[in-house]
Amino acid sequence: MEKYSQFRDRATGIAPFLPVSSTSSAISTLTHVLLFLVRLPLFLTYALGYFLVFHPLPLPVFVRKIALWGLMAIPGIWWIDLQLDGVKRGTLSEQPRERVPHPGSIIAANFTSPVDAIYLAAIFDPVFTVSYPGERRVRRIGLLSAVMKALAPVTTEPAETADLVDLKDLVKQYPNRVIAVFPECGTTNGKAILPFSPSILQTPADMHIFPVSIRYTPSEITTPIPGQWLRFLWILLSRPTTCIRVRIAEGQTNKAAAKSGNNGSIAGSSDLTYRGGASTGINSEEQKLLDWIGEALARLSRVKRVGLTMKDKAAFVRAWTGK
């Protein structure tokens, strides 16, 4: 993979866009083939039935969550290792409501796989959004669009701006829902945290932002290359089990919004640049919030932050596909 060395972060040597692969024996390959052939028709039938028929129905939230857990059970996603940062195991039920993402709060999650959106929907039933590099507004999307976004072409700017909204306006529209933000603006292989979009800075001053780290075993389930649906389905359905490791940091409020009167202004902004090197026009308080979320996700995921951006990923995908 030396030909892709220019897409490694210079400071850390990490290549966050390379797909993760592993070798297997002939016997294990045969087992994987049998599992894949058995699960594929069941999974496709269940998934199509859910998104085309079940999901549009006006059903209670808990019914949708049960159905989503059924969708994850088919490929063997049985074990979920969920922990709150700084909280001892076995004491999750004793924690106050404000310690975990709750209606009226924001989730800032890393983005590595289509399973991310399914899991978040099964636990928190959030309103999903799409963020763009350098753009403070977001686009609201549904669950299916969030799943498809994990393998969609790389986007460095919105195709249309008419339907973009600020997070604070989305919160007013959905006061009883959690808002999910993927601030990296695209998927990685889970080995690094990319520079963030400033969209998370539009969070109201009185709302908590919860960094949520989602990691998988095996890590091959990550989808850093767009369009590789067959590879994703093969890895998802051919492995006996897939384990999810979830870590949630303590919530943080947007102090920058409080100091600016929560009007989204960037008074006092300097010529600061974020870790991608692109000018963002953000002030020091906003930079501190981005750094805190980025460091929290990196610590929870046990990875490092890198300076590669979505523009680097777009160039990598062109090189990978030979275009």
Buried (B, 14 or more C-beta within 10 A) or exposed (E): EEEEEEBBBEEBEBBBBBBBEEEEEEEEEEBBEEBBEEBBEEBEEBBEEBBEEBBEEEEEEEEBBEBBBEBBEBBBBEEBEEBBBEBEEEEBEEEEEEBBBBBBBBBBBBBBBBBBBBBBBBBBBBBBBBBBBBBBBBBBBBBBBBBBBBBBEBBBEBEEEEEBBBBBEBBEEBEEBBBBBBBBBBBBBBBBBBBBBBBBBBBBBEBBBBBBBBBBBBBBBBBBBBEBEEBBBBBBBBBEEBBBBBBBBBBBBBBBBEBBEBEBEBEEBEEEBBBBEEEBBBBEBBBEBBBBBBBBBBBBBEBBBBBBBBEBBBBBBEBBEEE
